[in-house]
Amino acid sequence: MSKTKENRTRAAIIAAVERHLEQSETLTFSLEQIAQDAGLSKGGLLYHFKTKESILEALVQHFCENFDERTLALTQMGVSYAKAYIQVSLQPETIRSFRLILAVCASNQKLLLPLQKPYQDWHARLKEDLQNEQLAYGVRLIVDGYLLSAVGSFQVPRKDEVLALISTLLSAAGHRN
C-alpha cells in the first residue's frame, strides 16, 4: 500500500471515529462500526490500528497536528505566533476538537501523554514570540480557560472580551501586541 493511500485510509478512520464520538453520548464505539463508517473491513481497520486505544491516540495526535498546521499557515502569512495561537484556539473547530479530546482523555488518562509534548512546544513558541515566560503562561491560561468554558458551556466570555483581556495583559507587561 502506498504511503499516500495509507495516510488517506488512516485519515478516513480518524474522521469516522471523530464523527461517531461526536454523535455518541457514551464515548464508546466498536471496531466494526468504525470500519464500516470508514468503508473498510474490520481486518482493514486492524491493519492500520491494532486497538481502540491506538485509534484514540491517533485522534489526539491528529488534533495536535491540525492545530499546528492551522497555526503555521497563519505565521506564514506574517501573523506572530502568539496571535496565530490565540486566533486558532478561539475557532469553533478547535473548541469542537478540544471538547472531544477532553472527553476521550477523561475516559483514559494515558491519552493525556500525547498532549504533553505539543503543549510544551506551544508554550515554548509563545515564550519565544512574547520573550517572556509569564506572558506565555498568561496567554495560555486565558486561552485554556476560554476553551474549558466553551467546552462546558459555562459562562463563556465573548471572543472580543478574551482578546481585550489578552491585549490588556500584554500592554501591562509592556509588550507590543
N, C-alpha and C positions, 0 to 999 in steps of 0.2 A: 504494500500500500504506500502510495507517495505521501510525503510529509504534508503537502497541501491538503490532500484528501483526508488524511488522518486528523489534521487540525480542524477541518470543516466538520468532520464527524464528532470530534470532541466538543466543538462549539455547539453543535446541534444537541448533544446530550446535556450540556450545561444549560442551554436555553430551555430544554424540556424540564429539567429539574427546577429551574427558576420559575417557570410558568406553573408547574404543579404545586410548588411550595407556596407561591403567592395565592393560589386558589384554595389551598388546604387550610383547615383550621387546626390540624393536628401535627403538622410538620413531618408527617410520615409519608413514605412512598415505597412502592415495590419496584424492584429492578425491572419486572415485566412491564409495569406502567410506563416507566421512563423509556425503556427500549421501544415500546410501541409508539409513544409520542414522538420519539426521535427518528422513527422509521427504520428501526433496527430489530434484529432478533435479540433475545437475551444473551446469546453467545457473542453476538457482535458488540453488545454493550460491555460484556465482561472482558472482551479483548482490550478495550480501552481503559476500563476501570474495574478492578478486581472486587471492590467492596463499596458499599454505600458511603462509608467514611471517606474513601478516596474520591468519590464524586463530590462530596461536600467540601473536602479540602480544595478541590479544583474550582468549586464555586467561589470560595473565599479568595483564592488566587486570582480568579477572573475579575472579581470586584476590584482588587488592588491594581491589577494591570490596566483595567478600564479607566480607573481613576487617574493613574499615571499618564495614560495616553491622552486623556482629555486635558489634563494639566499641561503636559508637554506641548500640545497643539497651541494652547494659549501663549505659552512662553515663547514659542517660535514666531508668534505674531507680535512679539515685543512687550507682552504683559509681564510684569515682575512675577516671580514665583509666588510670593505671598498673595498677591491679588488673584493669580490663577487658582491657587489653593482655595482661597475663600470663595471665588466665583463657582468653581466646580463643586465645592462642598454644599453650596446652597441650592444646587439644581435639583428639581424633582426626581430625576433619575438616580442621583446619589442618595437622596432620602429613601427612595423605594428600595434600593440595594442595601443600604445601611440597616433598614428595618429587617430585611430578610437575613442578613448576615448576623445581626444581633440575636435573632430568634434561633437560628441554626447553632450559633456558638453557645447560647444558653442551654441548649439540649445536649451539647457535647463540648466541655471546656477545652479539650485538646485542640479544637478547631480555632481557638484563640491564638495558638502558636504561629500559624502562618500570617497572622495580622501584625505580630510584633515587629518584624523586620521592616515592613513597609511603613509602619508608624514611626519607627526610628529614622528611616530615610526621610520621610516627610518633615519630621521635626528638624533634622539636620539641614535640610534645604531651606526651611523657614528661618532657622537661626542664621544661616549664611546670608540669605537675602536681607533679613532685617538687621543683621550684625549685632544681635542682642538675644541672649538666651531667654531672658524674662519676657521679652516681647513675643518670641516664638511660642513660649508656653501660653502666654495670654491669648494670642490668636487661636491657638489650638483649643484651649479651654472654652473660648467663646463659640467657636465653630462646633466643637463636640457637644456643648450644651444645647446649641440650636438643633443639631441633629437628633439628640436624645429627646428634646421637647417635641420635635416634629414626628418622630417615630412613635412616641407615646401619646400623641395628640394632647399634650399638656398645653398650658398656656404658651402658645408658640408666638414668639415675637415676629413682627413683620421683618422681611429681609432688609428694608431700609433702616430699621431700628438696629439690626445687627451690624450693618455696615457703618452706621453712625457710631455705635459703641466701639467698634474696631478703630475707626478713624480717631475717635477721642483718645483711646489708649495709645495709639501711635503718636499722635500730636503731643500728648502729655509727656511722652518719653523723648520728645524732640526728634522724632523720625518723620521724614517727609513721606507722605503716602501717595 
